[in-house]
Amino acid sequence: MKKRLLTSSFALLFLFSSTAATAHPGRTDANGGHTCWTNCSRWGLEYGEYHYHNGGHSSSGSKKSSSGSSSKSSRSNSQTSQPKPAPKPSYQKSSINVFVNGKRVEFANAPLIYENTNLVPLRDLVQALGAGLSYDQSTGTIGVTKGSYKVTLTVGSNIVFYNGTSETASAAPKIINGVTYVPLQVIVKGLGAGMAFDSADHSFKITIK
């Protein structure tokens, strides 16, 4: 009797082992799963589906799906740099005429308006006024003299000296395209001359001894 029971037990054990082997053929990998190639439908699996023995499933097929999305190259937020327009000069040509003792001054270069101040070429004005001119290039110092009058200016500086007494001018002498320009009123005042503006012909009438 005992021998018959023992034989039956071995038979049942063999049956269960065969069933398990049939259900999960092959060895599990390092992740604890493998791909189903046998009796897959019996376990609710598709042929070739990778699964885990603890009940987990992966997507069908033994190959891992690679991400189809690739990183898009970032677009630069900065717009294509447009060439900046050239800055407008802070000075503009003036249409004024200058007369000294009734004679029109012929300027080699047109007078300018800078900071609401009329600038005229220094050398042409000094010659028309019959004054003397000195210029120290190393310091940019300009000296204009006539009789007992002396005007001293410095290129780029608003400070002007009338016979040694300093005042602040409305604009500083400037060198533009190689030409030295000075405020018209500064020279006229410094040499003791008189000046009036005639709006009819847009001209300055200077009188000087």
Backbone as a ProteinNet text record, in pm:
[ID]
protein_1_A
[PRIMARY]
MKKRLLTSSFALLFLFSSTAATAHPGRTDANGGHTCWTNCSRWGLEYGEYHYHNGGHSSSGSKKSSSGSSSKSSRSNSQTSQPKPAPKPSYQKSSINVFVNGKRVEFANAPLIYENTNLVPLRDLVQALGAGLSYDQSTGTIGVTKGSYKVTLTVGSNIVFYNGTSETASAAPKIINGVTYVPLQVIVKGLGAGMAFDSADHSFKITIK
[TERTIARY]
83.8	0	86.3	189	278.2	355.3	392.6	467.8	384.2	252.7	163.9	145	132.2	117	242.2	358.4	484.2	500	457.6	466.7	375.1	254.8	159.5	213.1	279.2	334.4	440.6	527.9	631.9	572.5	464.9	399	340	274.7	216.3	325.1	436.8	546.2	604.2	617.2	670.8	577.5	446.1	346.5	351.9	359.8	366.4	495	605.7	733.8	731.7	668.1	660.2	576.4	464.7	377.1	449.4	524.9	598.1	703.9	770.5	874.8	817.3	694.9	630.8	582.7	535	482.3	593.1	707.2	817.8	944.6	953.7	1076.4	1189.5	1308.9	1424.3	1453.2	1569.8	1610.6	1581.1	1558.2	1538.3	1672.3	1666.9	1790.9	1818.1	1912.3	1952	1839.3	1742.8	1629.6	1514.7	1529.9	1425.3	1315.9	1339.4	1238.2	1300.3	1217	1266.2	1157.2	1191.5	1098.3	1021.4	889.2	803.3	806.6	844.3	842.8	751.5	702.7	624.3	499	383.1	255.1	227.1	258	243.9	98.8	7.4	-133.5	-191.8	-137.7	-186.8	-165.9	-62.5	-31.1	-69.4	-149.6	-194.5	-84.6	11	123.3	119	182.3	196.5	328.2	330.9	452.2	566.4	677	791.8	784	685.2	670.2	762.2	831.6	919.1	833.5	853.9	774.8	859.2	807.3	873.6	794.1	861.5	792.4	711.5	732.9	652.2	522.8	495.2	368.6	381.1	498.7	514.5	533.2	493.6	506.1	575.8	642.2	697.4	627.5	657.6	594.7	637.2	550.9	576.3	701.2	771.2	897.9	1010.6	1119.3	1229.2	1321.2	1309.8	1395.8	1334.8	1419.2	1373.3	1352.4	1239.7	1208.6	1295.7	1353	1435.5	1349.3	1383.5	1303.6	1310.1	1190.1	1187.3	1205.4	1189.8	1200.5	1344.3	1391	1527.3	1519.5	1620.6	1620.5	1633.3	1544.4	1546.2	1654.8	1720.3	1823.1	1756.5	1812.1	1753.2	1773.4	1665.1	1673.2	1723	1804.3	1856.9	1748.9	1732.8	1632.4	1674.7	1805	1851.6	1823.6	1765.4	1734.9	1862.5	1856.6	1973.1	2005.8	2129.6	2168.4	2160.7	2087.3	2075.2	2179.5	2239.7	2338.7	2274.8	2337.7	2284	2305.6	2205.3	2223.8	2333.4	2406.1	2513.8	2456.6	2517.8	2463.9	2467.8	2360.1	2354.5	2452.5	2523.3	2616.2	2539.5	2601.7	2535.9	2542.7	2605.6	2612.3	2551.1	2510.7	2454.4	2498.6	2493.5	2537.4	2444.7	2504.3	2427.4	2424.3	2311.7	2296.4	2325.1	2387.1	2411.8	2517.7	2509.3	2611.4	2674.1	2799.7	2871.1	2934.5	2907.5	2965.4	3050.9	3168.6	3256.8	3275.3	3223	3227.6	3171.5	3058.9	2988.6	3040.4	3149.8	3205.1	3174.6	3120.9	3084.3	3208.2	3208.4	3320.6	3302.2	3405.3	3402.1	3467.8	3384.4	3436.1	3470.1	3587.9	3627.4	3542.2	3495.2	3407	3282	3166.5	3039.5	3033.1	2976.7	2952.1	2860.5	2864	2784.7	2703.1	2600.4	2524.9	2549.9	2600.4	2630.3	2580	2491.8	2433.8	2372.2	2297.8	2229.2	2325.1	2447.4	2548.9	2608.7	2627.1	2688.3	2839.4	2892.8	3037.6	3086.2	3196.4	3253.1	3399.5	3453.4	3594.6	3682.2	3768.2	3850	3937.9	4016.3	4115.2	4050	3939.9	3872.7	3816.9	3758.3	3701.1	3808.8	3917.7	4025.9	4084.9	4103.2	4157.4	4062	3931	3832.5	3828	3855.1	3854	3987	4087.1	4217	4288.5	4265.6	4326.6	4442.7	4518.5	4630.4	4585.7	4650.6	4610.6	4733.3	4720.8	4822.8	4752.9	4823.7	4763.2	4871.1	4852	4943.7	4881.9	4936	4876.8	4888.7	4994.7	5015.4	4910.8	4859.4	4759.6	4622.2	4614.2	4487.5	4446.6	4543.3	4513.5	4512.9	4406.9	4390	4399.7	4478.3	4489.5	4455.2	4360.1	4321.9	4341.7	4419.2	4448.8	4424.4	4381.2	4366.7	4375.2	4480	4500	4521.9	4436.5	4448.6	4360.9	4295.7	4204.7	4273.4	4245.4	4297.8	4192.9	4170.1	4076.3	4155.3	4138.4	4208.1	4106.3	4114.4	4022.4	4103	4037.3	4099.4	4001.6	4052.4	3967.6	3905.3	3773.4	3701.9	3660.5	3697.1	3663.4	3569.1	3469.5	3376.4	3430.4	3542.6	3599.6	3677.2	3642.9	3710.2	3763.8	3879.6	3940.1	3939.2	3879.3	3880.3	3979.5	4093.4	4199.1	4229.1	4229.1	4264	4146.8	4030	3912.4	3830.6	3805.6	3739	3587.4	3525.5	3380.2	3347.9	3223.5	3180.1	3101.7	3149.6	3083.4	2973.2	2884.6	2773.7	2821.2	2935.7	2991.5	3142.4	3207.5	3353.3	3403.5	3524.4	3582.9	3593.9	3574.9	3579.6	3661.7	3725.2	3794.8	3710.3	3656.5	3568.2	3626.2	3655	3714.7	3840.1	3917.8	4044.6	4034.2	3913	3892.3	3855.4	3921.8	3891.7	3777.9	3670.4	3553.4	3545.4	3502.8	3488.3	3351.7	3299	3172.1	3190.2	3105.4	3117.4	3108.3	3008.7	2986.9	3105.2	3174.5	3287.4	3399.7	3433.5	3542.8	3504.8	3380.6	3334.6	3337.9	3287.4	3285.1	3426.7	3511.7	3646.4	3732.3	3698.9	3777.4	3712.2	3607.4	3544.3	3465.4	3421.3	3346.7	3197.2	3120.2	2975.1	2915.2	2799.2	2737.5	2586.6	2519.4	2373.9	2329.2	2212.2	2159.9	2049.5	2059.6	1959.8	1879.8	1755.5	1673.1	1629.3	1635	1591.3	1676.8	1807.7	1896.5	1974.5	1926.3	1985	2136.8	2172.6	2315.7	2352.7	2479.6	2537.2	2620.1	2591.7	2665.2	2759.7	2890	2991.1	3059	3075.1	3149.8	3266.1	3386.7	3506.7	3603.8	3675.2	3772.7	3906.9
-121.2	0	124.8	124.8	239.2	255.5	141.5	148.2	209.5	177.5	231.9	381.6	428.3	572.4	647.1	589.7	655	670.6	562.4	567.9	675.4	687.6	790.2	929.2	949.4	1082.8	1123.1	1026.7	1057.4	1090.2	1021	1046	1185.5	1228.7	1363.7	1469.7	1447.1	1542.6	1557.7	1444.9	1449.2	1523.2	1503.3	1570.2	1720.5	1763.4	1909	1967.3	1893.8	1944.7	1959.6	1859.9	1867.6	1984.5	2008	2120	2251.9	2265.4	2390.2	2411.8	2301.7	2315.9	2356.7	2299.8	2333.8	2478.2	2524.7	2661	2764.1	2737.3	2834.3	2772.1	2746.3	2687.5	2789.8	2745	2832.7	2890.2	2945.8	3002.2	3152.2	3199.9	3344.9	3415.3	3539.5	3616.3	3691.1	3781.9	3853.9	3940.8	3972.9	4055.3	3972.2	3838.9	3752.6	3720.1	3733	3702.5	3642.6	3609.1	3558.4	3574.2	3538.7	3551	3420.8	3432	3312.6	3262.4	3135.3	3072.1	2949.4	2903.1	2779.4	2800.2	2751.5	2758.3	2900.1	2999.9	3138.1	3175	3131.7	3167.1	3108.7	2997.2	2932.5	3021.7	3103.9	3192.2	3337.8	3356.1	3492.9	3578.3	3513.4	3584.4	3571.7	3661	3650.5	3582.3	3520.1	3451.1	3552.7	3522.5	3612.1	3724	3720.7	3828	3802.8	3905.2	3896.5	3912.9	3826.7	3833.8	3791.1	3825.2	3789.7	3679.9	3596.5	3486	3534.2	3657.8	3709.7	3773.5	3758.8	3807.5	3933	3998.2	4122.5	4095.8	4189.7	4176.7	4300.3	4279.4	4393.4	4401.1	4497.4	4508.7	4391.7	4349.4	4231.3	4251.3	4132.8	4137.2	4136.4	4066.7	4053.1	4172.9	4259	4376.2	4490.6	4562.9	4679.5	4794	4863.2	4973.7	5093.1	5147.1	5266	5388.6	5489.1	5611.5	5672.2	5697	5750.7	5900.1	5961	6106.7	6147.8	6228.8	6281.7	6425.1	6464.3	6601.3	6700.5	6793.5	6896.7	6997.5	7038	7139.8	7270.1	7329.6	7454	7566.1	7639.5	7754.2	7875.3	7946.9	8067.2	8172.7	8229.8	8334	8465.8	8480.1	8606.7	8611.7	8715.5	8733.8	8766.9	8742.8	8774.8	8922.7	8945.5	9082.9	9167.3	9275	9368.1	9477.5	9519.2	9626.7	9753.1	9807.4	9928.6	10047	10132	10249.6	10339	10399.6	10488.2	10603.1	10634.1	10742.2	10875.3	10948.5	11078.9	11173.6	11253.4	11348.2	11447	11487.1	11580.4	11723.1	11741.1	11873.3	11866.4	11979.3	11986.4	12116.1	12113.3	12231.6	12349.2	12465.5	12587.6	12671.4	12736.9	12819.9	12967.3	12996.3	13136.4	13199.6	13326.8	13406.9	13499	13524.8	13611.7	13727.9	13849	13968.8	14040.2	14084	14162.1	14298.8	14399.9	14537	14543.8	14470.4	14475.6	14378.8	14310.2	14218.5	14073.7	14001.1	13861	13775.2	13692.7	13602.2	13476.2	13444.2	13323.2	13209.3	13119.8	13005.4	12890.6	12833.7	12718.7	12596.7	12592.9	12485	12547.3	12486.1	12543	12552.1	12662.3	12672.2	12559.2	12531	12422.2	12471.8	12395.2	12418.9	12300.5	12328.9	12223.8	12269.9	12186.9	12221.4	12361.9	12388.5	12517.5	12635.3	12606.2	12711.3	12710.6	12829.2	12840.9	12827	12728	12708	12744.3	12816.1	12855.2	12814.4	12793.6	12759.4	12869	12830.1	12925.6	13013.1	12951.9	13028.6	13132.7	13092.6	13187.1	13306.4	13279.9	13388.8	13483.5	13428.1	13510.6	13601.2	13547.7	13629	13741.1	13709.2	13812.3	13922.9	13888.9	13987.9	14062.9	14021.7	14088.7	14062.9	13945.5	13912.6	13816	13800	13706.7	13572.4	13465.7	13331.7	13251.2	13181.4	13086.5	12956.4	12846.7	12717.5	12622.1	12569.4	12471.6	12333.2	12260.5	12131.8	12030.4	12039.3	11942.4	11955.2	12074.8	12096.1	12132	12159.5	12198.8	12339.9	12422	12559.2	12654.4	12735.2	12831.7	12972.7	13056.6	13196.4	13289.6	13380.9	13478.6	13617.6	13702.4	13835.5	13943.9	14061.3	14179.6	14301.4	14380.9	14496.9	14451.8	14503	14468.4	14349.9	14291.6	14180.1	14044.7	13954.5	13819.2	13716.8	13620.6	13511.9	13380.8	13302.9	13174.4	13061.4	12965.7	12851.2	12721.5	12611.9	12479.6	12385.3	12312.6	12217.8	12118	12105.6	12012.3	12068.5	12193.8	12253.5	12372.7	12383.1	12495.9	12618.8	12605.5	12718.9	12807.5	12935.3	13032.2	13144.1	13199.6	13309	13435.8	13541.3	13672.9	13758.5	13785.3	13860.9	13802.4	13669	13601.3	13570.1	13624.7	13599	13485.1	13380.8	13261.8	13274.3	13218.8	13206	13071.1	13031.4	12904.7	12934.3	12882.4	12904.8	12800.8	12829.4	12738.1	12610.9	12616.6	12500	12511.9	12398.5	12395.1	12392.5	12438.4	12424	12276.1	12247.3	12109.2	12098.4	11981.9	11952.8	11850	11889.5	11803.7	11791.3	11666.5	11639.7	11723.7	11737.3	11808.3	11958.8	12012.4	12157.5	12196.7	12301.8	12349.6	12449.7	12419.4	12507.6	12570.5	12696.2	12767.4	12835.9	12860	12934.1	13076.6	13117.9	13250.3	13360	13350.2	13456.5	13474	13363.6	13370.4	13456.6	13435.9	13512.2	13659.3	13680.7	13819	13894.9	13835.1	13898.1	13920.2	13819.8	13828	13935.2	13973.7	14075.6	14212.8	14223.2	14353.1	14400.8	14309.1	14347.9	14347.5	14414.1	14413.9	14318.2	14263.5	14171	14180.1	14172.4	14172	14065.3	14010	13905.5	13963.6	13940.6	13987.5	13866.8	13857.9	13741.7	13742.4	13858.8	13868.2	13780.1	13783.3	13701	13599.4	13581.4	13480.9	13501	13621	13653.9	13727.5	13712.8	13784.4	13898.9	14018.9	14138.9	14181.1	14168	14197	14329.9	14410	14536.1	14532.8	14568.3	14564.2	14671.9	14731.4	14835.7	14771.7
0	0	0	86.6	96.3	-32.6	-92.5	-216.8	-327	-331.1	-433.4	-415.2	-289.7	-262.4	-301.8	-276.3	-306.9	-457.6	-529.5	-675.6	-732.6	-675.1	-719.9	-695	-584	-549.9	-649	-684.6	-782.4	-917.7	-951.7	-1080.1	-1085.5	-975.3	-970.6	-977.4	-906.7	-906.2	-1045.8	-1116.1	-1251.4	-1345.3	-1322.4	-1406.1	-1390.3	-1262.5	-1237.5	-1291.9	-1280.9	-1329.4	-1480	-1546.3	-1692.7	-1737.2	-1663	-1697.6	-1681.5	-1571.4	-1546.4	-1650.9	-1689.2	-1790.4	-1923.9	-1951.2	-2078	-2078.8	-1961.2	-1953.1	-1960.6	-1905.2	-1901.7	-1952.4	-2079.1	-2132.9	-2129	-2116.3	-2116.2	-1978.4	-1967.2	-1838.2	-1834.3	-1713.1	-1696.9	-1706.3	-1752.5	-1763.6	-1633.9	-1638.5	-1516.9	-1463.7	-1549.8	-1505.7	-1450.3	-1449.4	-1395.6	-1494.4	-1623	-1722.7	-1845.6	-1941.7	-2069.5	-2174.3	-2297.6	-2409.6	-2427.9	-2444.6	-2459.3	-2603.2	-2616.2	-2749.2	-2753.3	-2636.2	-2629.1	-2545.6	-2596.6	-2523.4	-2471.1	-2553.3	-2507.1	-2479.5	-2567.7	-2550.4	-2422.9	-2379	-2256.9	-2136	-2140.3	-2027.1	-2055.4	-2161.2	-2192.9	-2253.2	-2317.8	-2378	-2529	-2596	-2739.9	-2772.3	-2886.6	-2929	-2943.1	-2879.3	-2882.4	-2781.1	-2688.8	-2589.2	-2471.2	-2432.6	-2315.9	-2189.8	-2090.9	-1968	-1849.8	-1733.5	-1609.2	-1540.5	-1466.3	-1397.8	-1278.8	-1239.5	-1128.9	-1178.9	-1307.1	-1361.6	-1442.6	-1440.7	-1515.7	-1663.1	-1744.6	-1890.5	-1945.2	-2053.1	-2126.1	-2258.8	-2338.4	-2469.8	-2554.9	-2648.5	-2729.5	-2812.4	-2834.1	-2905.3	-2806.3	-2839	-2746.1	-2747.6	-2847.5	-2854.4	-2776.2	-2707.3	-2632.5	-2728.7	-2708.8	-2798.9	-2766.5	-2868	-2847.6	-2863.5	-2794	-2798.3	-2936.4	-2992.3	-3127.8	-3131	-3015.7	-3013.3	-2996.5	-3080.6	-3070.9	-3025.4	-2954.4	-2901.8	-3015	-3013.5	-3117	-3085.6	-3187.6	-3167.5	-3127.2	-3024.8	-2974.2	-3073.1	-3090.4	-3180.6	-3105.3	-3170.7	-3106.8	-3100	-2978.7	-2959.9	-3023.4	-3039.8	-3095.2	-3243.8	-3289.1	-3429.2	-3504.4	-3633.9	-3714.5	-3697.3	-3656.2	-3626.8	-3753	-3740.3	-3851.6	-3834.7	-3943.1	-3930.4	-3875.6	-3775	-3714	-3807.1	-3816.8	-3902.6	-3847.5	-3936.6	-3893.9	-3813.2	-3697.4	-3615.4	-3688.8	-3673.9	-3738.8	-3670.6	-3749.6	-3686.8	-3600.9	-3492.1	-3401.2	-3453.2	-3567.5	-3628.8	-3767.8	-3818.2	-3953.4	-4019.5	-4150.8	-4223.4	-4196.4	-4188.3	-4164.4	-4292	-4312.5	-4432.9	-4405.5	-4291	-4255.9	-4347.1	-4357.5	-4424.8	-4321.2	-4335.9	-4241.7	-4320.9	-4271.6	-4332.8	-4229.7	-4271.7	-4184.5	-4250.3	-4178.6	-4229.8	-4372.6	-4390.7	-4518.9	-4624	-4599	-4697	-4657.8	-4752	-4722.7	-4706.8	-4602.8	-4577	-4660.8	-4738.3	-4820.6	-4742.4	-4693.6	-4617.2	-4712.8	-4693.3	-4774.8	-4740.5	-4617.1	-4572.1	-4511.2	-4534.5	-4490.1	-4338.4	-4285.7	-4141.5	-4095.6	-3966.2	-3909.6	-3791.9	-3758.8	-3635.7	-3544.5	-3425.7	-3328	-3191.5	-3131.8	-3001.8	-3005.3	-3112.7	-3132.7	-3137.7	-3175	-3184	-3323.3	-3379.6	-3511.1	-3499.6	-3568.9	-3574.1	-3713.8	-3718.9	-3847.6	-3851.8	-3971	-3982.9	-3922.3	-3832.3	-3755.8	-3844.3	-3930.9	-4007.9	-4099.1	-4164.7	-4256.1	-4180.1	-4061.5	-3983.2	-3933	-3883.6	-3828.7	-3937.5	-4055.6	-4165.1	-4202.3	-4204.7	-4239.4	-4134.5	-4009.4	-3900.9	-3890.1	-3966.4	-3961.7	-3830.7	-3768.8	-3639.9	-3659.7	-3552.1	-3553	-3494.3	-3539.4	-3495.3	-3453.2	-3339.9	-3295.5	-3254.8	-3278.9	-3245.5	-3197.1	-3076.2	-3019.1	-3039	-3135.3	-3169.3	-3055.7	-2976.1	-2867.9	-2758.2	-2735.6	-2630.7	-2686	-2815.4	-2875.4	-2837.4	-2795.9	-2752.5	-2871.8	-2879.3	-2987.9	-2929.3	-2992.5	-2949.6	-3064.6	-3042.5	-3144.4	-3084.1	-3152.4	-3097.8	-3203.2	-3152.5	-3238	-3147	-3165.2	-3078.4	-2935.3	-2844.6	-2702.9	-2664	-2761	-2731.6	-2759.3	-2669.8	-2687.7	-2642.4	-2728.9	-2698.2	-2698.2	-2592.1	-2582.5	-2565.9	-2653.9	-2650.2	-2656.5	-2622.7	-2632.3	-2701.4	-2796.9	-2870.8	-2772.9	-2780.1	-2694.4	-2559.9	-2531.3	-2401.6	-2419	-2329.5	-2334.2	-2262.1	-2198.7	-2125.6	-2222.6	-2221.5	-2306.6	-2217.4	-2255.9	-2179.6	-2264.5	-2206.5	-2269	-2192.6	-2256.2	-2188.1	-2049.3	-2040.4	-1915.8	-1825.1	-1852.5	-1769.1	-1832.4	-1753.8	-1808.6	-1805.9	-1907.6	-1916.5	-1979.7	-1968.8	-2029.1	-2155.1	-2266.1	-2395	-2415.7	-2509.2	-2537.2	-2607.6	-2672.4	-2741.2	-2744.3	-2758.8	-2761.7	-2905.5	-2928.8	-3062	-3097.3	-3225.6	-3270.9	-3398.2	-3414.6	-3539.5	-3614	-3728.1	-3806.8	-3946.6	-3985	-4116.2	-4139.2	-4032.9	-4044.4	-4038.8	-4021.3	-4015.7	-3873.3	-3822.5	-3687.7	-3693.2	-3618.4	-3611.2	-3472.6	-3469.3	-3342.2	-3338	-3217.4	-3205.9	-3257.4	-3348.9	-3409.4	-3305.7	-3216.9	-3118.9	-3024.4	-2993.6	-2899	-2955.4	-3080.9	-3141.5	-3156.1	-3199.5	-3217.9	-3086.5	-2981	-2849.7	-2798.2	-2814.3	-2760.1	-2824.7	-2948.5	-3017.2	-3009.6	-2928.4	-2907.5	-3026.9	-3114.3	-3233.4	-3203	-3291.3	-3277.8	-3380.6	-3348.1	-3442.3	-3431.8	-3546.9	-3552	-3651.4	-3623.5	-3711.5	-3798.2	-3928	-4023.5	-4071.2	-4025.7	-4059	-4206.1	-4269.8	-4409.5	-4500.1	-4480.9	-4564.1	-4480.5	-4357.5	-4268.4	-4257	-4217.3	-4211.7	-4083.6	-4048.4	-3933.7	-3988.7	-3940.5	-3983.6	-3869.9	-3897.4	-3796.3	-3831.3	-3726.7	-3744.2	-3648.4	-3699.3	-3616.3	-3665.4	-3572.2	-3607.3	-3644.2
[MASK]
+++++++++++++++++++++++++++++++++++++++++++++++++++++++++++++++++++++++++++++++++++++++++++++++++++++++++++++++++++++++++++++++++++++++++++++++++++++++++++++++++++++++++++++++++++++++++++++++++++++++++++++++++

